Amino acid sequence: MFNSIVFKHDVSGDRTFLLKGFAALALVAVNFMLTLFLKPTGMMAYVLPSVIWLIIFSILWTDVSEERSLTSKLLTLMPIVVAVGVGIDLIEGLIVGYGMNIAVVYPVNIVVNLLRVVPFVLGVESFRYYAIKRLGRSVPWVSLIGFAFTFLYISPFMFQGLSGAGGLTDFALRVFTPLLATNFLVTQVSAWGGVKPAAAYSLLTYIYVYMTPILPNTPWYLKPIFAIVGPLIQLAIISASIPNKPLRGFRVRRFHRASDRRSFLGLLLIGFALLGFISLGGRFMVVISGSMTPTVNLGDVAIVTPTKQVSVGDIIAFKGPSGPILHRVIGVDNEEGLKYITKGDANNIPDPFMTEPKNVIGKLWLRIPYLGLPLVYGAEVLGGFLNLMTALVITTFFLYFAAISRKEV
């Protein structure tokens, strides 16, 4: 199994190099223990970790500061990559709404946070690249390093109070998965270009997070999906921008032919069109019950467009007590304000509640028969659509990560 792993040590048999790594690891452990047991408060909570990370940076810098062949190119590319991430946030905000960024309520918070993250980023990225140099740039090692370094971004106190499967699931979806995706991205950037582009990406991202007045107000159950889609797109941009030398026995297809480029451009335009449709209020809904049979069947994909005019006979999507519902309007009640009476075509009685106009998502525009059946059955196996979509997005990210990580540069 491990015979296929290619170890590429830039340094071998160097005791000094090895001792520096042990010293850095010991300081990381000290930082963890201080946070967990000493529990510094006030400015000491910022100063002590910052000093430790600066010491780690000073210990390792001479061994990790070399320029790789892609360092300059990736360093130039990082502002564009981060700008793409900001654009993805803007689209996400259009879909789910925005909320106030509490990190910018007071100007002093911005200054303190930025002063705190600079030593952290310098120390972490120096240690990350040290690990890459020591262990190698193969897919298993890059993946393992990305996974391990995710824990450096998690406070020990986040683990306290986690109890039962519900608490662990919430932590995994809301905290760990987004951080894991970002760390996989940064680790790959570090493997390709060294400390400088990885540190540039992290610092620019922190500057955006700590200085923007608003951020997407994403529900916790959607966080892992959006948090993985962003790094996935950024990783694709980076991968497409660097030269590629295929590994032996591994062929990487490039877009050399005009037909390939046209296909790629077509897919890109379709993607932007879908994002535009969603940002304007359009929705794609998978039908998970037979209440509208035979007009709309189980597994159909319903395309819903926003509307302000609803008439009797229209099929509308609206917010129900336990989630979106797609039923037909069979009447209107004006006694206490406008309300719609709805019923599924296959049901014998109307819905036990009426729908206000503010709860109408949109009107059925198009039905694609049975396209969503695999999602319906997959959701049954995994325990819900949220788990299914999260699993699909995570699987896509890691398969793509594994594929591009095999590029030799």
C-alpha positions in Angstrom: 0.0 0.0 0.0 2.7 2.5 1.0 5.1 1.5 -1.8 3.4 4.0 -4.1 4.2 6.9 -1.7 7.1 8.9 -2.9 9.0 10.5 -0.1 10.8 13.7 -1.2 12.9 14.9 1.7 14.6 18.2 1.0 16.7 17.6 4.0 17.9 14.2 5.3 20.0 13.2 8.2 20.2 16.8 9.5 20.0 16.7 13.3 19.7 20.5 13.6 16.8 20.5 11.2 15.1 17.7 13.1 15.7 19.3 16.5 14.2 22.6 15.2 11.1 20.6 14.4 10.9 19.1 17.8 11.3 22.5 19.4 8.5 24.0 17.3 6.2 21.0 18.2 7.0 21.5 21.9 6.2 25.2 21.7 2.8 24.3 20.0 2.1 22.0 22.9 3.1 24.7 25.4 0.7 27.1 23.7 -2.1 24.6 23.9 -1.4 23.9 27.6 -1.2 27.6 28.5 -4.6 28.2 26.8 -6.2 25.2 28.4 -4.9 25.4 32.0 -3.5 28.9 32.6 -6.4 30.5 30.7 -4.8 34.0 30.2 -7.2 36.9 30.2 -7.1 40.4 28.8 -4.1 41.4 26.6 -2.1 38.4 27.9 -4.6 36.1 26.0 -3.3 37.8 22.8 0.4 38.5 23.7 1.4 35.0 25.0 0.3 33.0 21.9 1.7 35.7 19.6 5.1 35.5 21.3 5.1 31.7 21.0 4.3 31.8 17.3 7.0 34.4 16.6 9.5 32.2 18.4 8.4 29.2 16.2 8.8 31.5 13.1 12.3 32.6 14.1 13.4 29.0 14.8 12.2 27.6 11.5 12.6 30.6 9.0 16.1 29.9 7.9 15.1 26.4 6.9 11.9 27.2 5.2 12.5 30.5 3.5 13.8 29.2 0.2 12.1 30.2 -3.1 10.5 27.4 -5.1 10.0 27.5 -8.8 6.3 28.6 -8.4 6.8 30.9 -5.4 6.7 34.2 -7.3 3.8 33.1 -9.6 1.7 31.9 -6.7 2.5 35.0 -4.6 1.2 37.2 -7.5 -1.9 35.0 -7.9 -2.9 35.0 -4.2 -4.7 38.5 -4.3 -6.8 37.3 -7.2 -7.6 34.0 -5.5 -8.7 35.8 -2.3 -10.7 38.3 -4.4 -12.5 35.3 -5.9 -13.3 34.1 -2.4 -14.7 37.6 -1.6 -16.9 37.3 -4.7 -18.2 33.9 -3.6 -19.0 35.5 -0.2 -21.0 38.2 -2.0 -23.0 35.6 -4.0 -23.5 33.6 -0.8 -24.8 36.7 1.0 -27.3 37.4 -1.9 -28.7 33.9 -1.4 -28.8 33.6 2.4 -28.7 37.3 3.5 -26.1 39.3 5.4 -25.3 39.9 9.0 -23.2 42.4 10.9 -19.6 41.4 11.4 -19.0 41.7 15.2 -15.2 41.8 14.6 -15.5 45.4 13.3 -17.8 46.9 15.9 -14.9 48.7 17.5 -11.9 49.9 15.5 -9.6 48.7 18.3 -10.8 45.2 17.7 -9.6 45.3 14.1 -6.1 46.4 15.1 -5.8 43.9 17.9 -7.1 41.0 15.8 -4.7 41.9 12.9 -1.8 42.2 15.2 -2.7 38.8 16.7 -3.0 36.9 13.4 0.3 38.1 11.8 2.5 36.2 14.3 0.0 33.2 14.1 0.1 33.0 10.3 3.9 33.4 10.2 4.4 30.7 12.8 1.8 28.3 11.4 2.9 28.6 7.8 6.6 28.2 8.7 5.7 25.0 10.7 3.4 23.8 7.9 6.1 24.0 5.2 8.6 22.5 7.6 6.3 19.5 7.9 6.0 19.3 4.1 9.8 19.4 3.7 10.3 16.7 6.3 7.5 14.3 5.3 7.0 14.9 1.5 4.6 16.4 -1.1 2.8 13.2 -2.0 -1.0 13.1 -1.7 -1.2 11.1 1.6 1.3 13.4 3.4 -0.2 16.7 2.1 -3.7 15.4 3.2 -2.4 14.3 6.6 -0.6 17.6 7.2 -3.7 19.6 6.2 -5.8 17.5 8.5 -3.4 17.9 11.5 -3.0 21.7 11.0 -6.7 22.1 11.1 -6.6 21.6 14.9 -4.2 24.6 15.3 -7.2 26.8 14.3 -9.5 25.3 16.9 -9.5 26.6 20.5 -9.3 23.8 23.1 -12.5 25.3 24.7 -14.5 24.4 21.6 -14.2 20.7 22.6 -15.6 21.3 26.0 -19.3 20.7 26.3 -19.5 18.4 23.3 -21.8 15.6 24.2 -23.7 13.0 22.2 -23.9 12.5 18.5 -25.8 15.7 18.0 -23.1 17.9 19.5 -20.3 16.2 17.6 -22.3 16.4 14.3 -22.9 20.1 14.9 -19.2 20.7 15.6 -18.1 18.7 12.6 -20.4 20.6 10.2 -20.2 24.1 11.7 -16.6 24.3 12.7 -14.3 21.5 11.6 -15.3 20.9 8.0 -14.9 24.5 6.9 -11.5 24.8 8.6 -10.5 21.4 7.1 -11.3 22.6 3.5 -9.3 25.8 4.0 -6.3 24.0 5.5 -6.2 21.5 2.6 -6.1 24.4 0.2 -3.4 26.3 2.1 -1.3 23.1 2.5 -1.4 22.5 -1.2 -0.4 26.1 -1.9 2.5 25.6 0.5 3.5 22.3 -1.1 3.6 24.1 -4.5 5.1 27.4 -3.6 6.4 27.4 -0.1 5.7 29.6 2.9 5.3 33.0 1.2 2.2 32.4 -1.0 0.5 30.3 1.7 1.1 33.1 4.3 -0.1 35.7 1.8 -3.4 33.8 1.2 -4.0 33.4 5.0 -3.1 37.1 5.8 -5.3 38.5 3.0 -8.2 36.3 4.0 -7.9 37.5 7.6 -7.7 41.1 6.5 -10.9 40.7 4.6 -12.7 38.9 7.5 -11.6 41.4 10.1 -12.3 44.6 8.0 -15.5 43.9 6.1 -18.5 45.3 8.0 -20.9 42.6 6.8 -20.6 38.8 6.2 -23.0 36.2 4.9 -25.5 35.2 7.6 -25.3 31.5 6.6 -27.4 29.0 8.6 -25.2 26.5 10.4 -26.6 23.6 8.3 -25.4 25.3 5.0 -22.0 26.4 6.3 -20.1 23.2 5.3 -21.4 23.4 1.8 -20.6 27.0 1.1 -17.3 26.7 3.1 -16.1 23.9 0.8 -17.4 25.3 -2.5 -15.2 28.4 -2.0 -11.8 26.6 -1.5 -12.8 24.2 -4.3 -13.2 27.0 -6.8 -10.0 28.7 -5.5 -8.1 25.5 -5.8 -9.3 25.0 -9.4 -8.1 28.6 -10.3 -4.7 28.0 -8.8 -4.4 24.6 -10.5 -5.4 26.0 -13.9 -2.8 28.8 -13.5 0.3 26.7 -12.9 2.3 24.6 -15.3 1.8 20.9 -15.1 4.2 18.0 -15.5 2.2 14.7 -15.2 3.5 12.0 -13.0 4.5 8.7 -14.5 1.4 6.7 -15.3 -0.9 9.6 -14.5 -2.1 11.6 -17.5 -3.6 15.1 -16.9 -5.9 16.4 -19.5 -5.3 20.0 -20.5 -7.6 22.3 -22.5 -5.4 22.6 -25.6 -8.1 22.1 -28.3 -10.6 24.8 -29.2 -13.5 22.4 -28.5 -12.2 21.8 -25.0 -11.9 25.6 -24.4 -15.4 26.1 -25.7 -16.8 23.4 -23.5 -15.1 24.8 -20.5 -16.4 28.3 -21.3 -19.9 26.9 -21.8 -19.9 25.2 -18.4 -18.6 28.4 -16.8 -21.4 30.4 -18.4 -24.0 27.9 -17.3 -22.6 28.0 -13.7 -22.8 31.8 -13.6 -26.3 31.7 -15.1 -27.4 29.3 -12.3 -25.9 31.5 -9.7 -27.6 34.5 -11.2 -31.0 32.6 -11.2 -30.6 31.6 -7.5 -29.4 35.1 -6.5 -32.6 36.6 -8.1 -34.8 34.2 -6.0 -35.1 31.2 -8.3 -35.0 27.8 -6.7 -34.5 24.1 -7.6 -36.5 21.8 -5.5 -36.5 18.0 -5.3 -40.0 16.6 -4.6 -39.8 14.2 -1.7 -43.5 13.2 -1.4 -46.3 12.1 -3.7 -48.8 14.7 -2.5 -49.0 16.4 -5.9 -49.3 13.1 -8.0 -49.9 12.9 -10.9 -49.0 16.5 -11.7 -45.7 16.4 -9.9 -44.2 13.1 -8.8 -41.8 11.8 -6.2 -38.2 12.5 -7.4 -39.2 15.3 -9.9 -37.0 18.5 -9.9 -39.3 21.5 -9.7 -37.9 24.8 -10.9 -39.6 27.7 -9.1 -39.4 31.4 -10.0 -40.2 34.3 -7.7 -43.7 35.9 -8.2 -45.8 38.6 -6.7 -49.0 37.5 -8.4 -50.6 34.2 -7.3 -54.0 33.0 -8.7 -56.2 30.1 -7.8 -55.0 27.1 -9.7 -51.3 28.0 -9.5 -48.8 25.6 -8.1 -46.6 27.4 -5.6 -43.7 26.7 -3.3 -44.1 28.1 0.2 -42.6 27.9 3.6 -44.4 25.3 5.7 -44.1 24.4 9.4 -41.4 21.9 8.7 -39.9 23.1 5.4 -40.8 24.1 1.9 -44.0 22.7 0.4 -45.1 22.5 -3.3 -48.9 22.5 -3.5 -51.7 24.0 -5.6 -53.7 27.2 -4.6 -57.4 26.2 -4.4 -58.7 29.4 -2.8 -58.1 32.8 -1.2 -59.1 34.0 2.3 -59.3 37.8 2.8 -60.9 37.9 6.3 -57.7 38.7 8.2 -55.5 39.8 5.4 -54.7 38.0 2.2 -54.0 34.2 2.7 -53.9 31.3 0.3 -55.6 28.0 0.8 -53.5 25.2 -0.6 -53.9 21.5 -1.2 -51.9 18.7 -2.8 -53.6 17.2 -5.9 -53.4 13.7 -4.4 -54.7 14.8 -1.0 -58.4 14.6 0.0 -58.4 17.7 2.2 -56.7 21.1 2.1 -53.6 21.9 4.1 -54.4 22.5 7.8 -52.9 26.0 7.6 -53.1 29.0 5.2 -50.1 30.7 3.6 -49.4 34.4 3.8 -47.8 36.1 0.7 -44.6 36.7 2.6 -44.1 32.9 2.9 -44.5 32.3 -0.8 -41.2 31.2 -2.3 -42.3 31.2 -5.9 -44.5 29.6 -8.6 -43.8 26.4 -10.4 -42.2 27.2 -13.8 -40.8 23.8 -15.0 -40.7 20.2 -13.9 -38.0 17.8 -14.8 -39.4 14.3 -14.3 -37.6 11.9 -11.9 -34.2 13.7 -12.1 -34.0 13.9 -8.3 -34.8 10.3 -7.5 -31.1 9.4 -6.8 -31.1 12.3 -4.3 -34.3 11.1 -2.7 -32.9 7.5 -2.2 -29.5 8.8 -1.1 -31.1 11.1 1.5 -33.0 8.1 2.9 -29.7 6.1 3.3 -27.8 9.0 4.9 -30.6 10.3 7.1 -31.6 13.5 5.3 -30.9 15.9 2.4 -28.5 18.0 4.5 -26.2 15.0 5.2 -26.4 13.9 1.6 -25.5 17.3 0.1 -22.7 17.8 2.6 -21.3 14.3 1.8 -21.5 15.0 -1.9 -19.7 18.4 -1.6 -17.0 17.0 0.7 -16.4 14.0 -1.5 -16.1 16.2 -4.6 -13.6 18.5 -2.9 -11.4 15.7 -1.7 -11.4 13.8 -5.0 -10.5 17.0 -6.8 -7.8 17.7 -4.2 -6.3 14.3 -4.5 -6.3 14.6 -8.3 -4.5 18.0 -8.5 -2.2 17.2 -5.6 -0.5 14.7 -7.9 0.8 17.5 -10.1 4.6 17.7 -10.1 5.7 21.3 -10.2 
